[in-house]
Amino acid sequence: MASTADRRPAVARPGLTRERIVEAAAAVADREGLHGVSMRRVGRELGVEAMSLYHHVAGKDALLDALGDWLMVQVERPSADAGWRVGIRARCVSLRAVMREHPWGPAIVESRRAPGMALLGHLESVLDCLHRGGFPVQLAAHAFSVLDAYVYGFVLTEQSLPFEPGGDVDDLAAEMALPADVFPRMAAFVEQVIVGRSYDYGDEFAYGLDLVLDGLDARLAAASPDSR
């Protein structure tokens, strides 16, 4: 006689789709980094043989291209309707949030030789926002470069800090025990900015972003009307 378990109906496995494959690749990258993403590893993540993935994705390079699109779909596209600064600021805040969630993101976005339509569309929207804000092409190029460098650099620093975001850094400051006679500026910084003040490095992001935007605003105001 068959046991109860033997009579239990089989659970249907969800059909394999390109979307499921890309999501599985993102899950692998979140846990293991980009170096862990391979057709075989993603196949194991989905419980299928790697060969079955090739019906939906041409290969690893195509999978990484698709990951770039998957990532950038989550980033808010800027709109110049409320002014270029508002749109670009919102985009940078969103970009930071997505890259913090997926630390492998900057490497994907900056490395693809065949970016997908979503990634290209996002880049186009940034340039269009700057263009409609009055930026000449060359200044828009400078703005795009410095904004992304700031966001990616800030995220990289956050990931490398020897304490958790929002964590108590007083203990770390005590461990460092900087002698004021040797490092007077550093000691003053620790005393006046960190110790006893619930210091969170992440709070610096908005201030720094506004500094960058202020600089771009000044450059835009100084730009020759003939260059716009």
C-alpha positions as CSV (number, residue, x, y, z in Angstrom):
1,M,0.0,0.0,0.0
2,A,1.3,3.4,-0.9
3,S,2.1,5.7,2.0
4,T,0.4,9.1,2.5
5,A,3.6,10.8,1.3
6,D,3.5,8.7,-1.9
7,R,0.0,9.8,-2.6
8,R,0.8,13.5,-2.1
9,P,0.4,15.4,-5.3
10,A,3.6,16.7,-6.9
11,V,4.2,20.4,-6.5
12,A,4.5,22.0,-9.9
13,R,7.8,23.8,-10.4
14,P,7.4,27.4,-11.8
15,G,8.2,27.6,-15.5
16,L,11.7,28.8,-16.3
17,T,11.7,32.3,-17.7
18,R,14.3,34.9,-18.5
19,E,13.0,37.0,-15.6
20,R,13.4,34.2,-13.1
21,I,16.9,33.5,-14.4
22,V,17.9,37.1,-13.9
23,E,16.4,37.3,-10.5
24,A,18.3,34.1,-9.5
25,A,21.5,35.6,-10.8
26,A,20.9,38.7,-8.7
27,A,20.3,36.6,-5.6
28,V,23.6,34.8,-6.3
29,A,25.4,38.1,-6.8
30,D,24.0,39.5,-3.5
31,R,25.4,36.5,-1.6
32,E,28.6,35.7,-3.4
33,G,29.5,38.8,-5.5
34,L,29.7,38.9,-9.3
35,H,32.5,36.4,-9.3
36,G,29.9,33.8,-8.1
37,V,27.6,34.4,-11.0
38,S,27.8,31.6,-13.7
39,M,25.3,29.7,-15.7
40,R,26.0,26.6,-13.7
41,R,25.7,28.4,-10.3
42,V,22.4,30.1,-11.4
43,G,21.1,26.8,-12.6
44,R,21.7,25.3,-9.2
45,E,19.9,28.3,-7.6
46,L,16.9,27.4,-9.7
47,G,17.2,23.7,-9.4
48,V,17.8,23.1,-13.0
49,E,20.7,22.1,-15.3
50,A,22.7,25.0,-16.7
51,M,22.0,23.9,-20.2
52,S,18.3,24.7,-19.7
53,L,19.1,28.4,-19.1
54,Y,20.5,28.8,-22.7
55,H,16.9,28.6,-24.0
56,H,16.4,32.0,-22.4
57,V,19.8,33.6,-22.1
58,A,22.6,33.3,-24.6
59,G,25.4,33.0,-22.1
60,K,27.1,34.5,-19.1
61,D,27.8,37.8,-20.9
62,A,24.2,38.2,-21.9
63,L,23.2,37.3,-18.3
64,L,25.4,40.1,-16.9
65,D,24.0,42.5,-19.4
66,A,20.5,41.6,-18.2
67,L,21.6,42.1,-14.6
68,G,22.5,45.6,-15.5
69,D,19.0,46.2,-16.8
70,W,17.4,44.5,-13.8
71,L,19.4,46.8,-11.5
72,M,18.7,50.1,-13.2
73,V,15.0,49.5,-13.5
74,Q,14.9,49.9,-9.8
75,V,16.6,53.4,-9.9
76,E,14.3,56.4,-10.1
77,R,14.7,58.1,-13.5
78,P,15.1,61.9,-13.1
79,S,12.6,64.3,-14.5
80,A,13.3,68.0,-15.1
81,D,9.6,69.0,-14.6
82,A,10.4,70.3,-11.2
83,G,13.9,71.6,-12.2
84,W,17.0,69.7,-13.1
85,R,18.4,69.9,-9.5
86,V,15.3,68.2,-8.0
87,G,15.3,65.5,-10.6
88,I,19.0,64.7,-10.4
89,R,19.0,64.8,-6.6
90,A,16.1,62.3,-6.4
91,R,17.9,60.1,-8.9
92,C,21.2,60.1,-6.9
93,V,19.3,59.3,-3.7
94,S,17.6,56.4,-5.4
95,L,20.8,55.2,-7.0
96,R,22.6,55.1,-3.6
97,A,19.8,53.1,-2.1
98,V,19.8,50.5,-4.9
99,M,23.6,50.2,-4.9
100,R,23.7,49.7,-1.1
101,E,21.2,46.9,-1.5
102,H,23.3,45.3,-4.3
103,P,26.9,46.2,-3.8
104,W,27.9,44.5,-7.1
105,G,25.9,47.1,-8.9
106,P,28.5,49.7,-9.9
107,A,30.8,47.1,-11.5
108,I,27.9,45.9,-13.6
109,V,26.7,49.3,-14.7
110,E,30.2,50.6,-15.6
111,S,31.5,47.5,-17.3
112,R,29.0,46.4,-19.9
113,R,30.0,46.6,-23.6
114,A,26.4,45.8,-24.7
115,P,24.1,47.5,-22.1
116,G,20.4,46.7,-22.4
117,M,17.6,49.1,-23.2
118,A,16.7,49.8,-19.6
119,L,20.3,50.8,-18.7
120,L,20.6,52.9,-21.8
121,G,17.2,54.4,-21.2
122,H,18.3,55.4,-17.7
123,L,21.4,57.1,-19.0
124,E,19.4,58.9,-21.6
125,S,17.0,60.2,-19.0
126,V,19.8,61.6,-16.9
127,L,21.3,63.5,-19.9
128,D,17.9,64.7,-21.0
129,C,17.2,66.1,-17.5
130,L,20.4,68.0,-17.6
131,H,19.8,69.1,-21.2
132,R,16.3,70.5,-20.3
133,G,17.9,72.2,-17.3
134,G,20.1,74.2,-19.6
135,F,23.3,72.2,-19.4
136,P,25.5,72.3,-22.6
137,V,26.7,68.8,-23.7
138,Q,30.2,69.1,-22.3
139,L,29.0,70.4,-18.9
140,A,26.4,67.6,-18.8
141,A,29.2,65.1,-19.4
142,H,31.1,66.6,-16.5
143,A,28.0,66.6,-14.3
144,F,27.2,63.0,-15.1
145,S,30.7,61.9,-14.3
146,V,31.1,63.6,-11.0
147,L,27.6,62.7,-9.8
148,D,28.1,59.0,-10.4
149,A,31.6,59.1,-9.0
150,Y,30.3,60.7,-5.8
151,V,27.4,58.2,-5.4
152,Y,29.5,55.1,-6.2
153,G,32.4,56.3,-4.1
154,F,30.2,57.1,-1.1
155,V,28.6,53.6,-1.3
156,L,32.0,51.9,-1.5
157,T,33.1,53.9,1.6
158,E,30.0,52.9,3.5
159,Q,30.6,49.2,2.6
160,S,34.2,49.5,3.8
161,L,33.7,51.2,7.2
162,P,34.8,49.2,10.3
163,F,31.4,49.7,11.9
164,E,27.8,49.1,10.9
165,P,25.8,52.0,9.4
166,G,24.1,53.8,12.3
167,G,26.1,51.7,14.8
168,D,27.8,53.0,17.9
169,V,31.2,54.4,17.0
170,D,32.1,55.6,20.4
171,D,33.8,52.3,21.2
172,L,35.8,52.5,18.0
173,A,36.9,56.0,18.9
174,A,37.9,54.8,22.3
175,E,39.9,51.9,20.7
176,M,41.8,54.4,18.5
177,A,42.7,56.6,21.4
178,L,44.3,59.3,19.2
179,P,46.8,61.3,21.2
180,A,46.0,65.0,20.7
181,D,49.6,66.1,20.8
182,V,50.4,63.9,17.7
183,F,47.1,64.1,15.8
184,P,45.4,67.3,17.0
185,R,43.1,67.7,14.1
186,M,41.9,64.1,14.1
187,A,41.5,64.2,17.9
188,A,39.3,67.3,17.6
189,F,37.3,65.7,14.8
190,V,36.6,62.6,16.9
191,E,35.7,64.7,20.0
192,Q,33.5,67.3,18.3
193,V,31.9,65.2,15.6
194,I,31.7,61.6,16.7
195,V,31.9,60.9,20.5
196,G,28.5,61.1,22.2
197,R,26.8,62.5,19.1
198,S,25.1,59.4,17.5
199,Y,27.4,59.8,14.5
200,D,26.2,58.1,11.4
201,Y,28.4,58.4,8.3
202,G,25.4,57.9,6.1
203,D,24.1,61.3,7.1
204,E,27.0,62.9,5.2
205,F,25.5,61.7,1.9
206,A,22.9,64.4,1.5
207,Y,25.3,67.2,2.6
208,G,28.0,66.1,0.1
209,L,25.4,65.7,-2.7
210,D,24.3,69.3,-2.1
211,L,27.9,70.5,-2.3
212,V,28.2,68.8,-5.7
213,L,24.9,70.2,-6.9
214,D,25.9,73.7,-5.7
215,G,29.1,73.4,-7.7
216,L,27.2,72.3,-10.8
217,D,24.7,75.1,-10.3
218,A,27.5,77.7,-10.2
219,R,29.1,76.2,-13.4
220,L,25.8,76.3,-15.2
221,A,25.2,79.9,-14.2
222,A,28.7,80.8,-15.6
223,A,28.2,78.9,-18.8
224,S,28.1,80.9,-22.0
225,P,24.6,81.2,-23.4
226,D,26.1,80.3,-26.8
227,S,27.2,76.9,-25.5
228,R,23.7,75.9,-24.4
